[in-house]
């Protein structure tokens, strides 16, 4: 079971920072219902399949100015 440290930054709120399994990141992204996001898994997927060990994504909507971003990185040696 792999853990990821991740941060989601959304306008007008404090950053959401957690260390969880990737499924919880996907769930939070779905709950936030972020524009420009159809499937959270599409952002974190590796070109080789599975989850990329780290990455970042930024969505900018020029029309309404809604700019959100997320970063994640795999945490080695993490236990619950």
C-alpha positions as CSV (number, residue, x, y, z in Angstrom):
1,X,0.0,0.0,0.0
2,X,1.5,3.3,-1.1
3,X,1.0,6.7,0.5
4,X,1.2,10.1,-1.2
5,X,1.7,13.5,0.3
6,X,-0.5,15.9,-1.6
7,X,-1.8,19.4,-1.7
8,X,-4.8,20.9,-3.5
9,X,-5.0,24.7,-3.8
10,X,-8.3,26.2,-4.6
11,X,-9.2,30.0,-4.7
12,X,-10.7,31.5,-1.5
13,X,-9.8,28.6,0.8
14,X,-6.8,27.2,2.7
15,X,-4.7,24.6,0.9
16,X,-5.8,21.0,1.6
17,X,-2.7,19.1,2.6
18,X,-2.8,15.4,3.4
19,X,-0.8,12.1,3.4
20,X,-3.1,9.3,2.3
21,X,-3.5,6.5,-0.3
22,X,-4.1,7.8,-3.8
23,X,-7.8,6.8,-3.7
24,X,-8.5,9.4,-1.0
25,X,-6.9,12.1,-3.1
26,X,-9.2,11.1,-6.0
27,X,-12.2,11.2,-3.6
28,X,-11.4,14.7,-2.3
29,X,-10.9,15.9,-5.9
30,X,-14.3,14.5,-6.8
31,X,-16.0,16.1,-3.8
32,X,-14.6,19.5,-4.7
33,X,-16.0,19.1,-8.2
34,X,-13.2,21.2,-9.7
35,X,-13.6,22.7,-13.2
36,X,-11.6,21.1,-15.9
37,X,-11.6,17.8,-14.2
38,X,-13.5,14.8,-15.5
39,X,-11.7,12.0,-13.8
40,X,-9.1,12.5,-11.0
41,X,-7.3,9.4,-12.1
42,X,-6.5,11.0,-15.4
43,X,-4.2,13.5,-13.7
44,X,-2.3,11.1,-11.5
45,X,-1.7,8.4,-14.0
46,X,1.8,7.5,-15.2
47,X,2.6,7.2,-18.9
48,X,3.4,3.5,-18.0
49,X,0.1,2.9,-16.3
50,X,-0.6,3.1,-12.6
51,X,0.0,6.1,-10.5
52,X,3.0,8.4,-11.1
53,X,5.4,8.7,-8.2
54,X,5.0,12.5,-8.3
55,X,3.5,15.2,-10.3
56,X,1.7,18.5,-10.5
57,X,-1.3,19.8,-12.3
58,X,-2.7,23.3,-12.8
59,X,-6.0,24.3,-14.3
60,X,-6.6,28.0,-15.3
61,X,-9.9,29.2,-16.6
62,X,-9.2,32.4,-18.4
63,X,-12.8,33.4,-18.6
64,X,-13.8,33.2,-14.9
65,X,-10.3,33.3,-13.4
66,X,-10.8,30.1,-11.4
67,X,-7.2,28.8,-11.0
68,X,-6.6,25.6,-9.0
69,X,-3.7,23.3,-8.7
70,X,-2.5,20.1,-7.1
71,X,0.8,18.4,-6.4
72,X,1.5,14.9,-5.1
73,X,4.6,12.8,-4.3
74,X,4.9,9.2,-3.2
75,X,6.1,8.9,0.4
76,X,8.5,6.0,1.0
77,X,8.5,4.1,4.3
78,X,5.2,5.5,5.5
79,X,3.1,3.4,7.8
80,X,-0.3,3.9,9.5
